[in-house]
Amino acid sequence: MSDASNPQERRWSPLSLRERRVLGVLVEKQKTTPDVYPMSIAGIVTGCNQKSNRDPVTSYDADDVEEILIGLRKKGAAIQVEGSGRVEKWRHNLYEWLDLRGQGVAMAVLAELMLRGAQTVGELRGRAARMDPIPDLETLQPILENLAERGLVVFLTPPGQRRGVTVTHGLMPPEELERVRQSVASASDRDDDEPRPARSGGGGAASSSAGLAAEVATMRTELETLRGIVETLSADVQALKNSLGG
C-alpha cells in the first residue's frame, strides 16, 4: 500500500495561509450554501473576510483573491468554471487533489481546520458538524486517524492524552507547522502551571451547567453559520447587480 503522506506519492503540496483560507471558504460554502456554489470572486472575498468561523480575521480584496485562485488553479486545487452572465465562478478540486473522493465528513474537518487552525477535537467536532453531521467524538476519531495517516491532520498533544487533544491540518509548510507545535506546547505548559480549582460536591449542578454550555455553544455555531450565509448571499447579489450594470 502506498503512503499518501509521502511527498513522492501524494498529489498535493503545502499551502499558504491565504490559499488555505480561500479553499476553506469554497468547501464551507459548497456544503452550507450550495445554491451559490460555485462562487464568484466577490463571494469568496466576503467569505474570506467574514468575522464568524475565522481565525485570523482577514481583509483580502478582489485582486488578492483572484491572485490566490490563479495560483491554486496552477496547483490543481481550484477550477474556474463558466458562470451565469459575465460573472466568473470558481470551485475547489480538493476531493481529487487530496484523494478524498466520497469522504465528505473528512473534507468538512479539513475545511474547519483551514478556516480556524489548531483546535481541540471537541471544538472541531462541534464546528465541522455545521457542514456535515458528526454525532459524537467516537465518530470523529477514526476519521482523524485516517487523515493523520495521510499526513493531512497532525495531532499536536502528547500520545495518550485523553482530554483537550489538539489537532491541526498538515497542509502548511513544515516550518509553519513547527511554529504551531511550539505554540500549542507553550500554551499547554502555561495551563499545567495554573492552580486547579478545588473539587466540590454538586455533580448534578455541574452536569446541568455543562449541558447548558453545550447548548449555548451549539446555538452560537448555528448563528455564526447563518451570518456567513447572509454575507455570502449579499456579496453574490451585489456581484450580479454589477454584472447587469445596476
Contacts in CASP RR format, 6 or more apart in sequence:
PFRMAT RR
TARGET T0000
AUTHOR 0000-0000-0000
METHOD contacts of the structure
MODEL  1
MSDASNPQERRWSPLSLRERRVLGVLVEKQKTTPDVYPMSIAGIVTGCNQ
KSNRDPVTSYDADDVEEILIGLRKKGAAIQVEGSGRVEKWRHNLYEWLDL
RGQGVAMAVLAELMLRGAQTVGELRGRAARMDPIPDLETLQPILENLAER
GLVVFLTPPGQRRGVTVTHGLMPPEELERVRQSVASASDRDDDEPRPARS
GGGGAASSSAGLAAEVATMRTELETLRGIVETLSADVQALKNSLGG
2 9 0 8 1.000
3 9 0 8 1.000
4 10 0 8 1.000
4 99 0 8 1.000
4 149 0 8 1.000
4 150 0 8 1.000
4 151 0 8 1.000
5 149 0 8 1.000
5 150 0 8 1.000
5 151 0 8 1.000
5 152 0 8 1.000
7 13 0 8 1.000
10 99 0 8 1.000
10 150 0 8 1.000
11 96 0 8 1.000
11 97 0 8 1.000
11 98 0 8 1.000
11 99 0 8 1.000
12 77 0 8 1.000
12 97 0 8 1.000
12 98 0 8 1.000
12 171 0 8 1.000
13 75 0 8 1.000
14 171 0 8 1.000
14 172 0 8 1.000
14 173 0 8 1.000
14 174 0 8 1.000
15 23 0 8 1.000
15 77 0 8 1.000
15 171 0 8 1.000
15 172 0 8 1.000
16 173 0 8 1.000
17 172 0 8 1.000
17 176 0 8 1.000
18 60 0 8 1.000
18 64 0 8 1.000
18 68 0 8 1.000
19 68 0 8 1.000
19 71 0 8 1.000
19 72 0 8 1.000
19 77 0 8 1.000
20 114 0 8 1.000
20 169 0 8 1.000
20 171 0 8 1.000
20 172 0 8 1.000
21 48 0 8 1.000
21 54 0 8 1.000
21 58 0 8 1.000
21 60 0 8 1.000
21 114 0 8 1.000
21 115 0 8 1.000
22 44 0 8 1.000
22 48 0 8 1.000
22 65 0 8 1.000
22 68 0 8 1.000
22 69 0 8 1.000
22 72 0 8 1.000
22 78 0 8 1.000
23 72 0 8 1.000
23 77 0 8 1.000
23 78 0 8 1.000
23 92 0 8 1.000
23 94 0 8 1.000
23 111 0 8 1.000
23 114 0 8 1.000
24 92 0 8 1.000
24 111 0 8 1.000
24 114 0 8 1.000
24 115 0 8 1.000
25 39 0 8 1.000
25 44 0 8 1.000
25 47 0 8 1.000
25 48 0 8 1.000
25 115 0 8 1.000
26 37 0 8 1.000
26 39 0 8 1.000
26 44 0 8 1.000
26 78 0 8 1.000
26 90 0 8 1.000
26 91 0 8 1.000
26 92 0 8 1.000
27 92 0 8 1.000
27 94 0 8 1.000
27 107 0 8 1.000
27 108 0 8 1.000
27 110 0 8 1.000
27 111 0 8 1.000
27 114 0 8 1.000
27 131 0 8 1.000
28 53 0 8 1.000
28 111 0 8 1.000
28 115 0 8 1.000
28 131 0 8 1.000
29 36 0 8 1.000
29 37 0 8 1.000
29 39 0 8 1.000
29 47 0 8 1.000
29 232 0 8 1.000
30 37 0 8 1.000
30 91 0 8 1.000
30 92 0 8 1.000
31 108 0 8 1.000
31 111 0 8 1.000
31 131 0 8 1.000
31 132 0 8 1.000
32 130 0 8 1.000
32 131 0 8 1.000
32 225 0 8 1.000
32 228 0 8 1.000
32 229 0 8 1.000
33 229 0 8 1.000
33 232 0 8 1.000
33 233 0 8 1.000
36 43 0 8 1.000
36 232 0 8 1.000
36 233 0 8 1.000
36 236 0 8 1.000
37 91 0 8 1.000
38 81 0 8 1.000
38 83 0 8 1.000
38 89 0 8 1.000
38 90 0 8 1.000
38 91 0 8 1.000
39 89 0 8 1.000
39 90 0 8 1.000
39 91 0 8 1.000
39 232 0 8 1.000
39 236 0 8 1.000
40 87 0 8 1.000
40 88 0 8 1.000
40 89 0 8 1.000
40 90 0 8 1.000
40 235 0 8 1.000
40 236 0 8 1.000
40 239 0 8 1.000
41 62 0 8 1.000
41 65 0 8 1.000
41 66 0 8 1.000
41 69 0 8 1.000
41 88 0 8 1.000
41 90 0 8 1.000
41 239 0 8 1.000
42 62 0 8 1.000
42 235 0 8 1.000
42 236 0 8 1.000
42 238 0 8 1.000
42 239 0 8 1.000
42 242 0 8 1.000
43 232 0 8 1.000
43 235 0 8 1.000
43 236 0 8 1.000
43 239 0 8 1.000
44 65 0 8 1.000
44 69 0 8 1.000
44 90 0 8 1.000
45 60 0 8 1.000
45 61 0 8 1.000
45 62 0 8 1.000
45 64 0 8 1.000
45 65 0 8 1.000
45 235 0 8 1.000
46 231 0 8 1.000
46 232 0 8 1.000
46 234 0 8 1.000
46 235 0 8 1.000
47 228 0 8 1.000
47 231 0 8 1.000
47 232 0 8 1.000
47 235 0 8 1.000
48 54 0 8 1.000
48 58 0 8 1.000
48 60 0 8 1.000
48 65 0 8 1.000
49 57 0 8 1.000
49 58 0 8 1.000
49 59 0 8 1.000
49 60 0 8 1.000
50 227 0 8 1.000
50 228 0 8 1.000
50 231 0 8 1.000
51 57 0 8 1.000
52 223 0 8 1.000
52 224 0 8 1.000
52 225 0 8 1.000
52 227 0 8 1.000
52 228 0 8 1.000
53 112 0 8 1.000
53 115 0 8 1.000
53 116 0 8 1.000
53 127 0 8 1.000
53 224 0 8 1.000
53 225 0 8 1.000
53 228 0 8 1.000
54 115 0 8 1.000
54 116 0 8 1.000
55 115 0 8 1.000
55 116 0 8 1.000
55 117 0 8 1.000
60 68 0 8 1.000
69 78 0 8 1.000
69 80 0 8 1.000
69 90 0 8 1.000
71 78 0 8 1.000
72 78 0 8 1.000
73 79 0 8 1.000
73 80 0 8 1.000
75 97 0 8 1.000
76 93 0 8 1.000
76 97 0 8 1.000
77 92 0 8 1.000
77 93 0 8 1.000
77 94 0 8 1.000
77 97 0 8 1.000
78 90 0 8 1.000
78 91 0 8 1.000
78 92 0 8 1.000
78 93 0 8 1.000
79 90 0 8 1.000
79 91 0 8 1.000
79 92 0 8 1.000
79 93 0 8 1.000
80 88 0 8 1.000
80 89 0 8 1.000
80 90 0 8 1.000
81 88 0 8 1.000
81 89 0 8 1.000
81 90 0 8 1.000
81 91 0 8 1.000
82 88 0 8 1.000
82 89 0 8 1.000
83 89 0 8 1.000
85 243 0 8 1.000
86 243 0 8 1.000
87 239 0 8 1.000
87 240 0 8 1.000
87 243 0 8 1.000
94 100 0 8 1.000
94 107 0 8 1.000
94 110 0 8 1.000
95 101 0 8 1.000
95 102 0 8 1.000
95 103 0 8 1.000
95 107 0 8 1.000
98 107 0 8 1.000
98 110 0 8 1.000
98 150 0 8 1.000
98 152 0 8 1.000
99 150 0 8 1.000
100 106 0 8 1.000
100 107 0 8 1.000
100 110 0 8 1.000
103 143 0 8 1.000
104 132 0 8 1.000
105 128 0 8 1.000
105 132 0 8 1.000
105 133 0 8 1.000
105 134 0 8 1.000
105 139 0 8 1.000
105 143 0 8 1.000
106 143 0 8 1.000
106 146 0 8 1.000
106 147 0 8 1.000
106 152 0 8 1.000
107 132 0 8 1.000
108 128 0 8 1.000
108 129 0 8 1.000
108 131 0 8 1.000
108 132 0 8 1.000
108 134 0 8 1.000
109 124 0 8 1.000
109 128 0 8 1.000
109 140 0 8 1.000
109 143 0 8 1.000
109 144 0 8 1.000
109 147 0 8 1.000
109 153 0 8 1.000
110 147 0 8 1.000
110 152 0 8 1.000
110 153 0 8 1.000
110 169 0 8 1.000
110 171 0 8 1.000
111 128 0 8 1.000
111 131 0 8 1.000
112 119 0 8 1.000
112 124 0 8 1.000
112 127 0 8 1.000
112 128 0 8 1.000
112 131 0 8 1.000
113 119 0 8 1.000
113 124 0 8 1.000
113 153 0 8 1.000
113 167 0 8 1.000
113 168 0 8 1.000
113 169 0 8 1.000
114 169 0 8 1.000
114 171 0 8 1.000
116 127 0 8 1.000
117 168 0 8 1.000
117 169 0 8 1.000
117 180 0 8 1.000
118 156 0 8 1.000
118 166 0 8 1.000
118 167 0 8 1.000
118 168 0 8 1.000
118 180 0 8 1.000
118 183 0 8 1.000
118 184 0 8 1.000
119 127 0 8 1.000
119 166 0 8 1.000
119 167 0 8 1.000
119 168 0 8 1.000
120 164 0 8 1.000
120 165 0 8 1.000
120 166 0 8 1.000
120 167 0 8 1.000
121 137 0 8 1.000
121 140 0 8 1.000
121 141 0 8 1.000
121 144 0 8 1.000
121 164 0 8 1.000
121 165 0 8 1.000
121 166 0 8 1.000
121 167 0 8 1.000
122 137 0 8 1.000
122 140 0 8 1.000
122 164 0 8 1.000
124 140 0 8 1.000
124 167 0 8 1.000
125 134 0 8 1.000
125 136 0 8 1.000
125 137 0 8 1.000
125 140 0 8 1.000
126 134 0 8 1.000
126 217 0 8 1.000
126 218 0 8 1.000
126 221 0 8 1.000
127 221 0 8 1.000
128 134 0 8 1.000
128 140 0 8 1.000
129 221 0 8 1.000
130 221 0 8 1.000
130 222 0 8 1.000
130 225 0 8 1.000
134 140 0 8 1.000
144 153 0 8 1.000
144 155 0 8 1.000
144 167 0 8 1.000
147 153 0 8 1.000
148 154 0 8 1.000
148 155 0 8 1.000
151 170 0 8 1.000
152 169 0 8 1.000
152 170 0 8 1.000
152 171 0 8 1.000
153 167 0 8 1.000
153 168 0 8 1.000
153 169 0 8 1.000
153 170 0 8 1.000
154 167 0 8 1.000
154 168 0 8 1.000
154 169 0 8 1.000
154 170 0 8 1.000
154 177 0 8 1.000
155 165 0 8 1.000
155 166 0 8 1.000
155 167 0 8 1.000
156 166 0 8 1.000
156 167 0 8 1.000
156 168 0 8 1.000
156 180 0 8 1.000
156 181 0 8 1.000
156 184 0 8 1.000
156 185 0 8 1.000
157 164 0 8 1.000
157 165 0 8 1.000
157 166 0 8 1.000
157 184 0 8 1.000
157 188 0 8 1.000
166 184 0 8 1.000
168 177 0 8 1.000
168 180 0 8 1.000
170 177 0 8 1.000
172 180 0 8 1.000
END
